Amino acid sequence: MLSARSLFQEIIDDDDSFQLFCSIAASGEAQGGWENGRIAALVPAGMRDMAPKITRHGADEDKHGRIFNALLKKRGLPPVDVPPETDYTMLLEKRGIGLAHEKLKRDEPLTERDIIVYLAHSRVTEQRAADQMDMLVKHFGDHPELGRAIRMICNDEDNHLAYCHEELLRLAYAGHGRLIQRTLRESALTEIGVYRDVSLAVMSHMGRLLHWPGAKSAVLAAGIRAMYAYERAAGWRRMVDLKMPERRDALGGPATPAPAF
C-alpha cells in the first residue's frame, strides 16, 4: 500500500535517495536564509522595526540548511547538485513570486510594497513548509536519526507562519488589505503549480534511484496531479486566509541554536 509514511521510509532507508532529499532541502533552506538576510538589510526606513524579525527568519532558514547537511555528514554522504527542475525556490522566482534576486543584490532600499509582497509570498510558502513538517513529525517524530531534527524545524516553521499572519494582519489594518489579498491569491495559485511540477520532478528522480516499477511511478504522479486539481479548485484558500495566531511575536527573539547538529 502506498502511503506518505512508506514512501518517505523508502527514501530515508536508501543512501542515494536520502542524499538527494537532504541536498534539495538544504539548498532551499540556504536560499531562504540568503533572501531573508538581504531583505532585512534593505528594509525601508519606515519599517526598520521589522528588520530583527526578518533577520531571525533568515537565521532559522540557515540553521535548517545546516541541519540537513549535518544529517548527510552523519551518514558519510556529501551534498549533491540539485537538479534545476526540483529547485522550488528558483522556480518560484522565475514565475514572479516573491522579490527578484536581481533586486535583492542591489544596495537600494526596498519599498513598503516590496515588504508586503515578501510577507504574502512567505505566508504561502511557509504554509506549505509547515504542512510538510507536520506530516513528517506525525510519521517520523520519534525516528532515531531524523526525529529531533524534524521536530525542531517543524517548531520553527510554525513560528514563521505565525509571524507572517501577525505582520500581514497589522499591515491590513493599516490600509493595505486589498493589496495583501490580491498578492496572496496570486502567490497561492502560482505556488500550487510550481509545487506540482517540483513534486513530479522529485518523484521521478526518486523513482530512478529506487528502481520503482512504472506502475508505481504512474500512481504517484496521478496522486500529485489529483492534489493539484483539488488545490486549484479550492485547497488554495487555506493558504490565503489570515487569522491572529496563538503564537504572538513568534520571531521576537534570537534564533534558537541547534548545537546537536
N, C-alpha and C positions, 0 to 999 in steps of 0.2 A: 504494500500500500504506500502510495506517495504522500508524504506529509512534509511540512516545513522542518520538523524535527529530524526526520530520516534523511532528508536531503542535506541539511547542514551537517549532520553527523558524518555523512559520506565525505563532505568537503573537508572537514577538520581531521578526519582519520587519514587522509592521503596527503603526503608532504607536498606534492606538486600543486594540488588544488588549494591547500591551505596557504601555500606560498603566494599564489595569485590573489586569493581572497584578502590576505593581510596587506599585500602590496597595494592593491586597489584602495583599501580602506585607509592605509597610512598616507597615500598620496593625496586623497581627497581631504583628509583632515589637515595635512600640512598646508594645502592650498587655502583652505578656510582660515587657517591661522594667519597666513600672509595677508589675505584680503582684509580681515578684521584689523590687523595691525596697521595697515595703510589707511583704512577708514578712520581709525582712532587718531592717527596723525594729522588727518586732513579735515576733521570735523569743523564746521563753520564756527566763528566766534560766538554766535548766539546760542550754540548748543554744546559748548565745551563741557557742561556738566555730564554729558553722556559719554565722554571720552574714556573715563576709567572703566565703565561697564563694557564698552566695545573692546577695550584692551583685555579685560578679563575674559570675554568671549573668545578672543583670538588666542589667549594663553591656554584656555581649555582645549581648543582645537589642536594646538601644537602638542599639548600633553597627550591627546588621543593618538596622534600620529606616532609619538614616541612609544606609546604602549603597544601599538600594533607591530612596530619594528622590534620591540623587546620580545614579543611573542615569537616572532620569526627567529630572533637570535637564540632564544631558549631552545629551539629545535635545531639550531645549527644551520639555518637557512638564510641566505641573503635575499634582500628585496629584488624583485624582477621588474622590468619595464611594464608600465601599464598600457595595455592596448588602447589606442585612441577611442575606439568605439565603446569602451567601458568607462571612459573618463566623464563621470556625471557632471562635475563642476565645469569642465571645459565646454561640454556640450550645452549646458545651461547658458553660459556666457555667449556662445555662438548664436543662441536663439534669442539673445537680447534680454535675458533675465539677470537682474542684479546690476551692479556697477561694472562697466567695462574695465579690464585690466589696463588698457591704454590710459584711461582717466586716472586710475589709482597710481600709476607710475609717475605721473606728473606731480610736481610740488605746488599744486594750486588748490586752495581750499574748496571743499565740496559745498554744495548748496543745501538749504533745508529740504528741498525736493529730493536731492540725492539721498539724504539720510532716510527719508520716508520710503523711498524705493528700496534701499538696503534693508530696512526693517521689515517691509512687506515681503520681500524675497526670503528673508531669513525666517519669517513666520511660517511660510510654506515649506521650505526645505527642512526646518527644524521639526515640523510635524512629521515629515517622512522619517527623519532620523530617530525621533522619539518612538514612533510606531515600530520601527525595525528593532530598536534596542529593547523595547518592551517584549517583543516576540522572542528575542534571544535570551533575555533574562527568564522568561517563562519556561523555556525548554532547557537552558544551559546555565542558569544562575548558580547551580551547585557543581558545575563541571570543574574538576581539579585543576585543569590547565587554563581555562578561559573564564571561569565563574567570577572571580574577583575583578578582572578587567572589565567585563561587560556590565557588571553591576555599577562600577564606578562611572563608566561612560554613560550609562543609562541615566544616572542621577544628574550628571552634567547636562545631558540633552533636555531633561525635564526643566532644569534651571533656565536653559537657553530659550525654551519655548515660553516659559512663564515671563521672562524678560521681554520677549517680543510682544506678547499680549499686552503687558502693562504699558510699555512705551507707546505702542500704536494707539491704545485707548486714550492715553494722555494727549497725544497729538490729534486724535479725532475730536476730543473735547475742545481743543484749541482752534478748531475750524478746518481741519484737513480731512474730514471724514470721507468726502466724495472721492478725493484722490486716493486715499488709502483703500477703499473698497474696490475701486477700478483696478488699481495696481495688484491687489490681492487676487482678484479674479483672473486677470491676465497671467499672472505668475503661476497660479494653480493649474490653469488649463495647459500652459506650456510645460510645466513640470511633469504632469502625468504622462505626457507624450514622451519626454526625454527619459523618464523613469522606465516606461515600457521598453524603449529602444535599448537602454543600458541593461535592463534585466534580460532581454533576449540575447544580447551580446555576451553577457556574463555566463548565462546558462549554456550558450553554445561553446564557449571556451571550457567550461567545467565538464561538459559532455565529452569533449575530445580528451581531456586529461583523465577522466574517469571511465572512459570507454563505454558510455551509456549506449544502449541499443537505440536505433532510430525511433522506435515506437515510444520509448520513454521520453526522449527529447521532444517529440511531437506533442505529447500530452502536456509536458511542462510549458512549451511555447503556447499551446492553446489556453492553458490556465493564465498565463501572463496577459494574453490578449483579451481574455474574458474579464480580468481585473481592470484592464484599461477601459473596456467598454462600460463597466459599472462606474468607474471613476469619472469617465467623460459624461455619463448621463446624470449622475447625482453625487457620487462619492467625493467629488472635488469640494463640495460645500463644507466638509469638515475642516478643510484647510484654510478657509477664509473667514470663519466666524471669529469674533473677538469676545472674550469674557475676562473679567478681572480674575487673575489666578489666586489660588490659595497661597502660593509662594510669592510673597511680595518682596521687592528689591532683591531678586534672586541672584543678581550679579553685582551686588553692592560691596563685595569684599574681594580680597585677593584670590587668585586661582588656588584650588585645593591641590597640593602636590601629590605625586604618585611615587613615593620612594621605592616601593617594591618592584617597580618596572624600570 
